[in-house]
C-alpha cells in the first residue's frame, strides 16, 4: 500500500527511525468502560472535531503525566487514563505520525507540550476502524501508562 | 349592580393606584404602563381560563381617568361585549388570587403555573418607597398593596422566589427558554394538573408540565420508583432562570429505556443519560434508545450463553459500540443510532480487518457469540 503523506505548514513527519518513541493518548471518561477495564478503539481515532488528526503526545518531549495534566486543564473532557503506541506501531497500522509543534495556532488556541497527531486524513471509514483497532491492540499489549489524576 | 363607580357613564372595571414621589400630582410615567399592561394581561388570562376560549380574553382596558394624590388610575373596558360577565368574573378571580398571594389565605392548588409566574411579575418595576395598590371596585374584595417588601412574600408563596426576585431585564423577565431533550426519571405525576417532578440526570430535580391530556398514559407508563425504573427521555422546553435550569414546559414526547437489573445495567444507564454534546466535539447527539435496546438484547443473550461480555461505549453518532478487545484481537459491533449493526473483526497478528453489516438482531447476536477476543 502506498500512502501519500500530507503535511501542512509547520508540520513534520515523525521519522519512523524514531520507531521506539511512544505517543501518549489521553482517554476521556466516556471512552473507557470501567467494567471491562479498557478504553474503546474509538479513543485512538479522531472525533469529528479532530478533522482526521487525533492528538497524541511525544514521549521525547513530554511525559505521560504532563500530557494528562495539560489535557485535563484544557480539553472539554478530562483525561482519566493514558495509553500509548509507538511511532513504529502507527506506521505498521498503515498511517503516520506528524509533529505539528511549529504549525500556526489560531486565536485562543493552545497546543499541548510535545503535541503531535496520527493522521487519519487520508483514510475512509473502514480504514479508520481498522487503524483504531490495531492501535488499541498495541496499546492494550503495553497496558495503561501509570499516571495520577490532577490534584 | 356590577360596577361601583361610573365615569362619564362608562363603568369602572378596575382601579390601580400607584403611589410614590414620582407619581405625585396624578402623573403616570410611561415606564409604569407595563404594570397596567400586566394587570390587563392577567385579566385576559383568567378570562380565557374561565371561558375555555380566547373570545373572553379579547378585552382591552382603557385609562379612564387619573386622579391626583398619586396616580390613581381608573380602568374601563374599551368595549362592552357579551363576554363582560366572564371578564368581570376573571377580574374578581384575579383580585382574589392577588389577595391570597399578598394576604394570609392559601393560594388555590388549581392556579396555573404560568399564571402564577405572571402574577408574581406584577409590581416588579417598583422601587423603594413606591407601591401599586389594587383597589377593589366591588364590595367584598380586600385591597392589595404591592411593594418590594410585600411582593417578596407573595413571590415566595407563589413558589417563585428565587426567580422573580432576581434582577429582571427590560421585559421584566429573567427567563430563558430552549428546546431540549433531557434524560432522567419521572418521580411524581399530578395527572389532573398535568404536572410532574423529573429527576434529571444532568440538572437534578425539576418540576415540569405537559399540555396534551393524551400524554398522561405515557407519563404513567414511565412513572416508577423502583430500582429498575426506566430512564426517561423527555423532549420539551427547558426554562432557566438567571442561567440555571429551572423547570420543564410543554413536553411534547417521552421515550423510555428499560433497565433490566443485570450487571450491565449501570453502564447502559450511563450511556442513556448522556446529554447531547457529551464528547469532545460538543455536538454529539444523545445515544439513541434504539441502539441501547439492541445493545441490551445482545448483552442479555451473551450472558444467558455464558459468553464474554464486551466493553460498552457510546459512539459520536449517537449509537453504541460493543467491543471485545485484547492485546491479540479486536472484535466489535457498532450499533448505529438507527439500529444497523456494523460488525468488525481483527484477528491475532492481522493488519486487515473483516467487516460486515446487518439489520437484524439475530445476526448480530450470532456474531457476538463468536467474540472472545
Interface residues (C-beta under 8 A of the other chain):
Chain A: X28 X30 X31 X33 X34 X35 X36 X38 X40 X41 X42 X47 X48 X49 X50 X75 X76 X77 X92 X93 X94 X126 X129 X130 X133 X134 X136 X137 X138 X140 X141
Chain B: X263 X264 X266 X267 X274 X278 X279 X280 X281 X282 X283 X309 X310 X311 X312 X313 X314 X315 X316 X321 X323 X325 X326 X327 X328 X329 X330 X332 X344 X346 X351 X352 X353 X355
